[in-house]
Amino acid sequence: MQDVIAAITDGAKLVVLDPRLSNIASKANWWLPIKPATDLAILLAWIKIIVDEGLYDKDYVSKYAIGLDKLKEAVKECTPEWGSAETEIPAETIVTIAREMAKHKPHVCVCAGRHNAWYGNDIQRIRAIAILNALMGSWGREGGYYLRPKGTVPKYPGIPEYPRPEKPPLGYPFTFGLPTTEAIRNASITGEPYPVKGWIVYAFNLIKAMPNPKATKEAIKNLDLMVVVDVLPTDTVNFADVVFPECTYLERYDDLKIGKLEMFEVSLRQPVVKPMFETKPTWWIARELGIRLGLEEYFPWKDAEEYLRARCDAAGVDFEELKQRGVIRYPEKAKSYITPTNKPTFNTPSGKIELYSKQLADQGFDPLPQYSKHDEPPPGYFRLFYGRNSLHSFSRTTNNFMLTDLVPENELWINSKKAKELGIKNGEHVSLVNQDGIKSPTEIKVKITERIREDCVFMAHGFGALSRGLTRAYHKGVGVETLITRYKIDPITGATGMRVNFVKIIKEA
């Protein structure tokens, strides 16, 4: 965030698409309070303008991309006027920003954001963002997106290959063999495509993080065993058969962090104090379980330091230096930008940027992003948005006494005009009821603001803990997950879109 703000104050232009005026949006040249669920429309309109007006980087696209003709055909109806009708952003603003981006190419980054599973068609929206960057010539160009450096750290030597599961993975076509939490939960409930009877949950507060907590609890009831490894008595810990109390990050070694940002780097998390009470580091828990299960050959090292030192030795990394410095960077491995001697190879079947994806077409999906409409709030309801509070990390810190003193509960952002219509005052507490009749278990404090659209409300997630062990966070604020009873799954990757719920505000007598 600091780097972004520094770039903005140094003269960079910033456009933010968001129904609410966030901290970063407040620094922008343009804040576009876009109608929720229409982001893909404005992206396609921008693509059409840039292609039709010949504003794209022709030399770059010719060298490094394929599928331009098919892209042109796909967006031929996506005019600025069409985009305006869908997004409620003026057509002239859409045109102005498209031309502004093209004016500064390739020094352009169109960013998908961090949490970007929203409405169930999220991969196509992110593909449209990647296509827009490609048209700007941004990939591998200074001022755009740098290429990832080369480099790796070998695995610990001598460990046998892990056996392959006999059953197919609980995933989606493009999860590449990895299961999704939603697929695991469904299999635990239905037994399809095969039953799942045991979970090991590591540092993941399922009850707070997944939509529809009722379904999560139903899945847990169907298990024969649930083991939870955590540092806090979270809502999820309350459902565990076995709890392994992990020590905190200041009391343990974790595995090497292999960074592949602008330059290759290896970093180390190491203990500064010994673990307190009966807590143990994760590596110890995993190794001891493996030994007791007769799997010693997969854990030939005696402790974390031996394991980490062997990996560093194999990579030519001085482990003692790493312990002193915490991170070692290798600028010689950086290959950030395209040069005559650094030709890019993109991670696609063709080795080029695929504006048209044959991979998707072969699996029966749209090879180019296609816009579709989404449900809108019923009369009297608002679309429910959620996000992070800048002083808290998810539900991990809402029981921290220093941070709780600063932000003890979350707030419900509501547009000032709507608050006046509903007779709601700033700072008072209200209840929420979603489209399925589910009422918030506690009340939430209102924050009246001009920084959000009239058809939306927003709250920070991570609050409203239901575990009495979290003595400072218990029943403070509202857990947004209690109101997220509906969700849409992206069919390509299984990403869980949760911005499809609507709530009504109730003033208690």
RODO-2510 file (C-alpha; in nm, 4 decimals, decimal comma):
residues 509
     n   res          X          Y          Z
     1     m     0,0000     0,0000     0,0000
     2     q     0,2810     0,2431     0,0839
     3     d     0,4471     0,1749    -0,2528
     4     v     0,1190     0,2389    -0,4329
     5     i     0,0587     0,5677    -0,2521
     6     a     0,4189     0,6727    -0,3158
     7     a     0,3694     0,6082    -0,6875
     8     i     0,0493     0,8125    -0,6888
     9     t     0,2075     1,1093    -0,5156
    10     d     0,4932     1,0855    -0,7662
    11     g     0,2536     1,1692    -1,0477
    12     a     0,0967     0,8316    -1,1320
    13     k    -0,2657     0,8248    -1,2404
    14     l    -0,5054     0,5991    -1,0514
    15     v    -0,8554     0,4795    -1,1368
    16     v    -1,0537     0,2754    -0,8823
    17     l    -1,3643     0,0745    -0,9697
    18     d    -1,5499     0,0127    -0,6444
    19     p    -1,9030     0,0691    -0,5120
    20     r    -1,7432     0,2228    -0,2016
    21     l    -1,4710     0,4827    -0,1596
    22     s    -1,1944     0,2810     0,0062
    23     n    -0,8702     0,4175     0,1486
    24     i    -0,6857     0,3619    -0,1779
    25     a    -0,9777     0,5004    -0,3804
    26     s    -0,9547     0,8215    -0,1819
    27     k    -0,6125     0,8775    -0,3414
    28     a    -0,7416     0,8201    -0,6960
    29     n    -0,7799     1,0622    -0,9841
    30     w    -1,1094     0,8908    -1,0667
    31     w    -1,3344     0,6982    -0,8324
    32     l    -1,5957     0,5134    -1,0366
    33     p    -1,8769     0,3991    -0,8033
    34     i    -1,9715     0,1214    -1,0414
    35     k    -2,3016    -0,0624    -1,0191
    36     p    -2,2229    -0,3894    -0,8426
    37     a    -2,1690    -0,6992    -1,0592
    38     t    -2,1067    -0,4976    -1,3781
    39     d    -1,7258    -0,4726    -1,3658
    40     l    -1,6857    -0,6972    -1,6698
    41     a    -1,9028    -0,4613    -1,8763
    42     i    -1,6728    -0,1648    -1,8304
    43     l    -1,3657    -0,3805    -1,8980
    44     l    -1,5139    -0,5006    -2,2270
    45     a    -1,6086    -0,1451    -2,3206
    46     w    -1,2515    -0,0318    -2,2543
    47     i    -1,1178    -0,3184    -2,4651
    48     k    -1,3469    -0,2230    -2,7536
    49     i    -1,2422     0,1441    -2,7462
    50     i    -0,8733     0,0576    -2,7365
    51     v    -0,9033    -0,1964    -3,0178
    52     d    -1,1376     0,0069    -3,2413
    53     e    -0,9349     0,3256    -3,2099
    54     g    -0,6066     0,1433    -3,2651
    55     l    -0,4764     0,2551    -2,9258
    56     y    -0,3227    -0,0804    -2,8335
    57     d     0,0487    -0,1559    -2,8558
    58     k     0,0526    -0,3037    -3,2059
    59     d     0,4129    -0,4182    -3,2069
    60     y     0,3826    -0,5850    -2,8665
    61     v     0,0557    -0,7608    -2,9484
    62     s     0,1946    -0,8796    -3,2813
    63     k     0,5012    -1,0310    -3,1139
    64     y     0,3631    -1,1700    -2,7911
    65     a    -0,0140    -1,2269    -2,8222
    66     i    -0,2539    -1,4327    -3,0332
    67     g    -0,6297    -1,4079    -3,0907
    68     l    -0,6704    -1,0362    -3,1608
    69     d    -0,9159    -1,0843    -3,4488
    70     k    -1,1409    -1,3039    -3,2364
    71     l    -1,1215    -1,0508    -2,9537
    72     k    -1,2329    -0,7714    -3,1865
    73     e    -1,5330    -0,9772    -3,2946
    74     a    -1,6267    -1,0650    -2,9354
    75     v    -1,6459    -0,7007    -2,8188
    76     k    -1,8102    -0,5466    -3,1239
    77     e    -2,1347    -0,4774    -2,9330
    78     c    -1,9614    -0,3502    -2,6179
    79     t    -1,9874     0,0205    -2,6917
    80     p    -1,9282     0,2913    -2,4304
    81     e    -2,3030     0,3601    -2,4348
    82     w    -2,3766    -0,0067    -2,3663
    83     g    -2,1162    -0,0065    -2,0906
    84     s    -2,2712     0,3051    -1,9390
    85     a    -2,6199     0,1535    -1,9368
    86     e    -2,4877    -0,1510    -1,7496
    87     t    -2,2470     0,0159    -1,5069
    88     e    -2,4070     0,3595    -1,4476
    89     i    -2,0697     0,5175    -1,5301
    90     p    -2,1099     0,7958    -1,7938
    91     a    -2,0070     0,6905    -2,1446
    92     e    -1,7775     0,9913    -2,1788
    93     t    -1,5960     0,8879    -1,8588
    94     i    -1,5488     0,5354    -1,9933
    95     v    -1,3983     0,6779    -2,3146
    96     t    -1,1775     0,9280    -2,1299
    97     i    -1,0227     0,6653    -1,9060
    98     a    -0,9667     0,4207    -2,1932
    99     r    -0,7768     0,6881    -2,3829
   100     e    -0,5886     0,7927    -2,0704
   101     m    -0,4679     0,4347    -2,0173
   102     a    -0,3603     0,4074    -2,3796
   103     k    -0,1822     0,7437    -2,3614
   104     h     0,0507     0,6126    -2,0910
   105     k     0,1096     0,2584    -2,2232
   106     p     0,3031     0,0492    -2,1389
   107     h     0,3296     0,2227    -1,8008
   108     v    -0,0112     0,0875    -1,7010
   109     c    -0,1199    -0,1684    -1,4407
   110     v    -0,4835    -0,2771    -1,4381
   111     c    -0,5043    -0,4678    -1,1102
   112     a    -0,7525    -0,7413    -1,0222
   113     g    -0,7150    -0,6806    -0,6502
   114     r    -0,6522    -0,9386    -0,3829
   115     h    -0,9842    -1,0952    -0,2929
   116     n    -1,1451    -1,1229    -0,6350
   117     a    -1,4035    -1,4032    -0,6171
   118     w    -1,7291    -1,2090    -0,6297
   119     y    -2,0170    -1,3208    -0,8519
   120     g    -1,9427    -1,6651    -0,9978
   121     n    -1,7973    -1,5471    -1,3316
   122     d    -1,4789    -1,4182    -1,1775
   123     i    -1,2206    -1,5937    -1,3935
   124     q    -1,3607    -1,4298    -1,7055
   125     r    -1,3493    -1,0886    -1,5357
   126     i    -0,9869    -1,1461    -1,4372
   127     r    -0,9109    -1,2668    -1,7913
   128     a    -1,0543    -0,9395    -1,9238
   129     i    -0,8176    -0,7509    -1,6921
   130     a    -0,5231    -0,9579    -1,8187
   131     i    -0,6288    -0,8921    -2,1792
   132     l    -0,6491    -0,5192    -2,1144
   133     n    -0,2960    -0,5247    -1,9735
   134     a    -0,1785    -0,7171    -2,2788
   135     l    -0,3276    -0,4569    -2,5138
   136     m    -0,1355    -0,1918    -2,3196
   137     g     0,1856    -0,3939    -2,3591
   138     s     0,2196    -0,3998    -1,9814
   139     w     0,3385    -0,7556    -1,9227
   140     g     0,7164    -0,7508    -1,8895
   141     r     0,7541    -0,3787    -1,9526
   142     e     0,8900    -0,1119    -1,7210
   143     g     0,6055     0,0743    -1,5535
   144     g     0,3806    -0,2271    -1,6097
   145     y     0,4086    -0,5785    -1,4692
   146     y     0,7556    -0,7210    -1,4313
   147     l     0,8387    -1,0789    -1,5276
   148     r     0,9022    -1,3182    -1,2419
   149     p     1,2681    -1,4003    -1,1773
   150     k     1,4228    -1,7433    -1,2155
   151     g     1,5294    -1,9388    -0,9121
   152     t     1,4263    -2,2138    -0,6742
   153     v     1,5264    -2,3949    -0,3560
   154     p     1,5345    -2,7760    -0,3852
   155     k     1,3272    -2,9987    -0,1624
   156     y     1,4885    -3,1781     0,1297
   157     p     1,7023    -3,4526    -0,0269
   158     g     1,6109    -3,8185    -0,0037
   159     i     1,2404    -3,7878     0,0796
   160     p     1,0395    -4,0398    -0,1257
   161     e     0,7717    -3,9222    -0,3651
   162     y     0,4337    -3,8943    -0,1969
   163     p     0,1885    -4,1649    -0,3063
   164     r    -0,0791    -4,0536    -0,5503
   165     p    -0,4396    -4,0623    -0,4244
   166     e    -0,6457    -4,3424    -0,5703
   167     k    -0,9524    -4,1223    -0,6047
   168     p    -0,9881    -3,8186    -0,8318
   169     p    -0,9347    -3,4757    -0,6748
   170     l    -1,2327    -3,2760    -0,5506
   171     g    -1,1616    -2,9887    -0,7819
   172     y    -1,2649    -2,8108    -1,0991
   173     p    -1,1220    -2,8200    -1,4526
   174     f    -0,8608    -2,5542    -1,3856
   175     t    -0,7661    -2,6202    -1,0232
   176     f    -0,5013    -2,8577    -1,1604
   177     g    -0,5682    -3,1381    -0,9167
   178     l    -0,6126    -2,9228    -0,6070
   179     p    -0,9434    -2,9460    -0,4174
   180     t    -1,1483    -2,6457    -0,3123
   181     t    -1,2910    -2,6012     0,0362
   182     e    -1,6428    -2,5845    -0,1061
   183     a    -1,5946    -2,9152    -0,2913
   184     i    -1,4579    -3,0829     0,0227
   185     r    -1,7533    -2,9558     0,2262
   186     n    -2,0066    -3,0779    -0,0310
   187     a    -1,8463    -3,4220    -0,0473
   188     s    -1,8562    -3,4410     0,3323
   189     i    -2,2305    -3,3661     0,3269
   190     t    -2,3437    -3,5687     0,0250
   191     g    -2,0816    -3,8415    -0,0026
   192     e    -2,0416    -3,7520    -0,3708
   193     p    -1,8316    -3,8197    -0,5699
   194     y    -1,7034    -4,0103    -0,2659
   195     p    -1,7394    -3,9600     0,1110
   196     v    -1,4916    -3,7505     0,3062
   197     k    -1,4822    -3,8519     0,6716
   198     g    -1,1829    -3,6706     0,8170
   199     w    -1,0517    -3,3141     0,8129
   200     i    -0,7278    -3,1649     0,9378
   201     v    -0,7824    -2,7896     0,9582
   202     y    -0,4701    -2,5789     0,9898
   203     a    -0,4909    -2,2094     1,0858
   204     f    -0,8172    -2,1726     0,8967
   205     n    -1,1265    -2,0473     1,0776
   206     l    -1,3767    -2,2330     0,8582
   207     i    -1,6841    -2,1123     1,0422
   208     k    -1,5913    -1,7488     0,9749
   209     a    -1,4272    -1,7844     0,6338
   210     m    -1,6761    -1,9991     0,4402
   211     p    -2,0247    -1,8930     0,3289
   212     n    -2,3301    -2,0559     0,4827
   213     p    -2,1970    -2,1644     0,8256
   214     k    -2,4992    -2,3940     0,8606
   215     a    -2,3675    -2,6095     0,5751
   216     t    -2,0187    -2,6121     0,7278
   217     k    -2,1601    -2,7358     1,0577
   218     e    -2,3622    -3,0035     0,8757
   219     a    -2,0458    -3,1249     0,7032
   220     i    -1,8582    -3,1383     1,0340
   221     k    -2,1340    -3,3498     1,1886
   222     n    -2,0863    -3,6066     0,9112
   223     l    -1,7152    -3,6463     0,9847
   224     d    -1,5625    -3,9233     1,1888
   225     l    -1,2747    -3,6997     1,2927
   226     m    -1,1849    -3,3317     1,2764
   227     v    -0,8434    -3,2139     1,3912
   228     v    -0,7722    -2,8416     1,4257
   229     v    -0,4287    -2,6827     1,4559
   230     d    -0,4463    -2,3192     1,5670
   231     v    -0,3093    -2,0581     1,8043
   232     l    -0,6527    -1,9287     1,9103
   233     p    -0,9742    -2,0835     2,0463
   234     t    -1,1632    -1,9889     1,7290
   235     d    -1,5234    -2,0668     1,6418
   236     t    -1,3912    -2,3626     1,4390
   237     v    -1,1875    -2,4997     1,7307
   238     n    -1,5139    -2,5446     1,9222
   239     f    -1,6161    -2,8176     1,6742
   240     a    -1,2876    -3,0120     1,6819
   241     d    -1,2464    -3,3669     1,8136
   242     v    -0,8751    -3,3020     1,8637
   243     v    -0,6990    -2,9676     1,9021
   244     f    -0,3252    -2,9269     1,8549
   245     p    -0,2321    -2,5899     2,0089
   246     e     0,0291    -2,4318     1,7849
   247     c     0,2823    -2,1829     1,9124
   248     t     0,2819    -1,8356     1,7610
   249     y     0,5031    -1,7146     1,4775
   250     l     0,7531    -1,5610     1,7206
   251     e     0,8083    -1,9026     1,8816
   252     r     0,8714    -2,1258     1,5794
   253     y     1,0476    -2,1924     1,2540
   254     d     0,8324    -2,2016     0,9431
   255     d     0,9347    -2,3317     0,6037
   256     l     1,1451    -2,1135     0,3767
   257     k     0,9580    -1,8363     0,2009
   258     i     1,0591    -1,8342    -0,1631
   259     g     0,9844    -1,4899    -0,3035
   260     k     0,9479    -1,4322    -0,6749
   261     l     0,8621    -1,0670    -0,6921
   262     e     1,0918    -0,8329    -0,8797
   263     m     1,3959    -1,0310    -0,7740
   264     f     1,4410    -1,3811    -0,6384
   265     e     1,4664    -1,3940    -0,2593
   266     v     1,4743    -1,6453     0,0233
   267     s     1,3420    -1,5433     0,3632
   268     l     1,3234    -1,7120     0,6997
   269     r     1,0828    -1,6992     0,9899
   270     q     1,2619    -1,8095     1,3050
   271     p     1,1821    -1,8181     1,6761
   272     v     1,2867    -1,5349     1,9064
   273     v     1,1544    -1,7021     2,2230
   274     k     1,0823    -2,0613     2,3207
   275     p     0,7227    -2,1896     2,2873
   276     m     0,5112    -2,1187     2,5931
   277     f     0,2982    -2,3698     2,7838
   278     e     0,2252    -2,6905     2,5871
   279     t     0,2143    -2,5313     2,2431
   280     k     0,4227    -2,6789     1,9623
   281     p     0,5362    -2,5643     1,6160
   282     t     0,3622    -2,7104     1,3135
   283     w     0,6706    -2,8940     1,1893
   284     w     0,6880    -3,0800     1,5232
   285     i     0,3185    -3,1720     1,5115
   286     a     0,3446    -3,3033     1,1536
   287     r     0,6658    -3,4959     1,2161
   288     e     0,5436    -3,6590     1,5372
   289     l     0,2181    -3,7645     1,3724
   290     g     0,4141    -3,9088     1,0793
   291     i     0,6444    -4,1084     1,3065
   292     r     0,3518    -4,2491     1,5043
   293     l     0,1882    -4,3548     1,1773
   294     g     0,4990    -4,5387     1,0644
   295     l     0,5958    -4,2767     0,8045
   296     e     0,9464    -4,2012     0,9324
   297     e     1,0949    -4,2093     0,5813
   298     y     0,9097    -3,8855     0,4987
   299     f     1,0594    -3,7086     0,8038
   300     p     1,4328    -3,8009     0,8046
   301     w     1,5406    -3,4730     0,9704
   302     k     1,5539    -3,4354     1,3482
   303     d     1,4295    -3,0756     1,3716
   304     a     1,3328    -2,7724     1,1668
   305     e     1,6794    -2,6208     1,1668
   306     e     1,8331    -2,9342     1,0153
   307     y     1,5595    -2,9428     0,7534
   308     l     1,5999    -2,5763     0,6596
   309     r     1,9793    -2,5892     0,6573
   310     a     1,9787    -2,8858     0,4176
   311     r     1,7488    -2,7071     0,1755
   312     c     1,9632    -2,3935     0,1888
   313     d     2,2817    -2,5926     0,1347
   314     a     2,1303    -2,7547    -0,1741
   315     a     2,0454    -2,4084    -0,3137
   316     g     2,3771    -2,2479    -0,2267
   317     v     2,2165    -2,0236     0,0354
   318     d     2,4266    -1,9489     0,3437
   319     f     2,1941    -2,0542     0,6255
   320     e     2,3878    -1,8677     0,8949
   321     e     2,3726    -1,5488     0,6888
   322     l     2,0017    -1,6057     0,6345
   323     k     1,9488    -1,6376     1,0102
   324     q     2,1269    -1,3074     1,0622
   325     r     1,9611    -1,1121     0,7821
   326     g     1,6189    -1,2765     0,7660
   327     v     1,6053    -1,2393     0,3889
   328     i     1,8640    -1,2747     0,1117
   329     r     1,7937    -1,1274    -0,2294
   330     y     1,9558    -1,2264    -0,5567
   331     p     1,9367    -0,9323    -0,7970
   332     e     2,1326    -1,1251    -1,0606
   333     k     1,8343    -1,3601    -1,1011
   334     a     1,5966    -1,0732    -1,1784
   335     k     1,4732    -1,0765    -1,5364
   336     s     1,2088    -0,8126    -1,4877
   337     y     1,1610    -0,6722    -1,8357
   338     i     1,1645    -0,7778    -2,1979
   339     t     1,4961    -0,7019    -2,3670
   340     p     1,6680    -0,8289    -2,6830
   341     t     1,8367    -1,0929    -2,4656
   342     n     1,5393    -1,1625    -2,2346
   343     k     1,2543    -1,2874    -2,4483
   344     p     0,9374    -1,3700    -2,2551
   345     t     0,7693    -1,7086    -2,2522
   346     f     0,4222    -1,6977    -2,1063
   347     n     0,2763    -1,9910    -1,9155
   348     t     0,0268    -2,0940    -2,1845
   349     p     0,0210    -2,3814    -2,4358
   350     s     0,1368    -2,1439    -2,7089
   351     g     0,3942    -1,9645    -2,4934
   352     k     0,2198    -1,6379    -2,5834
   353     i    -0,0536    -1,4246    -2,4276
   354     e    -0,3726    -1,5966    -2,5393
   355     l    -0,6422    -1,3351    -2,5878
   356     y    -0,8535    -1,6246    -2,7174
   357     s    -0,8121    -1,9360    -2,5009
   358     k    -0,8336    -2,2679    -2,6818
   359     q    -0,7805    -2,4340    -2,3424
   360     l    -1,1118    -2,2926    -2,2221
   361     a    -1,2883    -2,3685    -2,5488
   362     d    -1,1742    -2,7326    -2,5361
   363     q    -1,3300    -2,7635    -2,1883
   364     g    -1,6601    -2,6132    -2,3041
   365     f    -1,6083    -2,2651    -2,1587
   366     d    -1,6189    -1,9272    -2,3306
   367     p    -1,2757    -1,8742    -2,4889
   368     l    -1,3244    -1,4968    -2,4536
   369     p    -1,4912    -1,3090    -2,1653
   370     q    -1,8662    -1,2766    -2,2143
   371     y    -2,0821    -1,0435    -2,0075
   372     s    -2,3897    -1,1694    -1,8215
   373     k    -2,6290    -0,9955    -1,5850
   374     h    -2,6604    -1,0786    -1,2180
   375     d    -2,9449    -1,0565    -0,9685
   376     e    -3,0205    -0,7170    -0,8187
   377     p    -3,1422    -0,6375    -0,4659
   378     p    -3,5157    -0,6845    -0,4045
   379     p    -3,7076    -0,3716    -0,2993
   380     g    -3,5972    -0,2570     0,0458
   381     y    -3,2748    -0,4607     0,0378
   382     f    -2,9101    -0,3693    -0,0133
   383     r    -2,6311    -0,5716    -0,1715
   384     l    -2,4031    -0,6882     0,1084
   385     f    -2,0333    -0,6126     0,0668
   386     y    -1,7550    -0,7071     0,3023
   387     g    -1,3801    -0,6497     0,3320
   388     r    -1,1030    -0,5899     0,5782
   389     n    -1,0520    -0,3335     0,8473
   390     s    -0,7075    -0,1779     0,8090
   391     l    -0,6124    -0,2555     1,1709
   392     h    -0,7243    -0,6200     1,1744
   393     s    -0,6212    -0,9348     0,9876
   394     f    -0,9393    -1,1310     0,9207
   395     s    -1,0625    -1,2917     1,2456
   396     r    -0,7071    -1,3483     1,3717
   397     t    -0,6668    -1,0186     1,5551
   398     t    -1,0142    -0,9258     1,6810
   399     n    -0,9223    -1,0726     2,0202
   400     n    -0,5925    -0,8824     2,0421
   401     f    -0,6298    -0,6381     2,3313
   402     m    -0,4298    -0,3575     2,1694
   403     l    -0,6177    -0,3712     1,8386
   404     t    -0,9529    -0,4332     2,0050
   405     d    -0,9069    -0,1154     2,2068
   406     l    -0,8769     0,0705     1,8756
   407     v    -1,1466    -0,1151     1,6780
   408     p    -1,3644    -0,3249     1,9101
   409     e    -1,6413    -0,3993     1,6569
   410     n    -1,7227    -0,3580     1,2917
   411     e    -1,9585    -0,0971     1,1473
   412     l    -2,2243    -0,1020     0,8782
   413     w    -2,1538     0,1556     0,6089
   414     i    -2,4726     0,3014     0,4635
   415     n    -2,5233     0,5901     0,2249
   416     s    -2,6373     0,9086     0,3998
   417     k    -2,9415     0,9541     0,1741
   418     k    -3,0652     0,6009     0,2486
   419     a    -2,9990     0,6432     0,6195
   420     k    -3,2158     0,9553     0,6226
   421     e    -3,4968     0,7739     0,4392
   422     l    -3,4849     0,4924     0,6957
   423     g    -3,4589     0,7274     0,9946
   424     i    -3,1251     0,5815     1,1007
   425     k    -2,8739     0,7886     1,2969
   426     n    -2,4976     0,7611     1,2884
   427     g    -2,3629     0,5358     1,5637
   428     e    -2,6875     0,3613     1,6523
   429     h    -2,7116    -0,0167     1,6399
   430     v    -2,9335    -0,2095     1,3979
   431     s    -3,0050    -0,5683     1,3024
   432     l    -2,9823    -0,7175     0,9549
   433     v    -3,1992    -0,9776     0,7830
   434     n    -3,0890    -1,1354     0,4573
   435     q    -3,2918    -1,2486     0,1582
   436     d    -3,3393    -1,5945     0,3118
   437     g    -3,4805    -1,4594     0,6370
   438     i    -3,1589    -1,5137     0,8353
   439     k    -3,1157    -1,2489     1,1038
   440     s    -2,7799    -1,1305     1,2342
   441     p    -2,7096    -1,2893     1,5760
   442     t    -2,6076    -0,9511     1,7174
   443     e    -2,6570    -0,5870     1,6273
   444     i    -2,4101    -0,3734     1,4352
   445     k    -2,3217    -0,0064     1,4688
   446     v    -2,4126     0,2216     1,1767
   447     k    -2,1625     0,4416     0,9961
   448     i    -2,3348     0,6967     0,7739
   449     t    -2,1187     0,8028     0,4818
   450     e    -2,1135     0,9475     0,1313
   451     r    -1,8450     0,6958     0,0420
   452     i    -2,0783     0,4164    -0,0692
   453     r    -2,3502     0,3747    -0,3305
   454     e    -2,7145     0,3902    -0,2245
   455     d    -2,7829     0,0288    -0,3223
   456     c    -2,5063    -0,1260    -0,1068
   457     v    -2,3972    -0,1678     0,2516
   458     f    -2,0515    -0,2698     0,3693
   459     m    -1,8984    -0,4223     0,6803
   460     a    -1,5550    -0,5520     0,7770
   461     h    -1,5404    -0,9265     0,8261
   462     g    -1,3758    -1,1188     1,1098
   463     f    -1,5977    -0,9827     1,3871
   464     g    -1,8914    -1,1328     1,5784
   465     a    -1,6993    -1,4256     1,7292
   466     l    -1,9194    -1,6967     1,8785
   467     s    -1,6429    -1,8688     2,0740
   468     r    -1,6492    -1,7733     2,4415
   469     g    -1,2766    -1,8439     2,4529
   470     l    -1,2249    -1,5232     2,2537
   471     t    -1,3186    -1,3138     2,5536
   472     r    -1,2590    -0,9740     2,3931
   473     a    -1,4133    -1,0561     2,0534
   474     y    -1,7139    -1,2578     2,1717
   475     h    -2,0363    -1,1117     2,0261
   476     k    -1,8615    -0,7869     1,9290
   477     g    -2,0078    -0,6713     1,6002
   478     v    -2,1656    -0,8956     1,3366
   479     g    -2,0028    -1,1858     1,1578
   480     v    -2,0744    -1,1206     0,7908
   481     e    -2,0612    -1,4959     0,7200
   482     t    -2,3846    -1,5438     0,9161
   483     l    -2,5649    -1,3452     0,6441
   484     i    -2,3887    -1,5063     0,3461
   485     t    -2,6220    -1,7994     0,2910
   486     r    -2,5963    -1,7858    -0,0890
   487     y    -2,2911    -1,8073    -0,3092
   488     k    -2,2035    -1,8785    -0,6716
   489     i    -1,9247    -2,1084    -0,7833
   490     d    -1,7094    -2,0186    -1,0797
   491     p    -1,7311    -2,3302    -1,3005
   492     i    -1,3746    -2,2902    -1,4274
   493     t    -1,1827    -2,2884    -1,0981
   494     g    -1,4431    -2,3350    -0,8251
   495     a    -1,3830    -1,9860    -0,6854
   496     t    -1,6579    -1,9031    -0,4370
   497     g    -1,8390    -1,5782    -0,5164
   498     m    -2,0063    -1,4374    -0,2061
   499     r    -2,1186    -1,0902    -0,3165
   500     v    -2,4599    -1,2257    -0,4125
   501     n    -2,6426    -1,1691    -0,0840
   502     f    -2,8848    -0,8908     0,0057
   503     v    -2,9848    -0,7558     0,3467
   504     k    -3,2602    -0,5444     0,4946
   505     i    -3,1912    -0,3103     0,7865
   506     i    -3,4103    -0,3528     1,0941
   507     k    -3,4360    -0,0905     1,3679
   508     e    -3,5154    -0,2677     1,6927
   509     a    -3,7850    -0,1139     1,9099
***
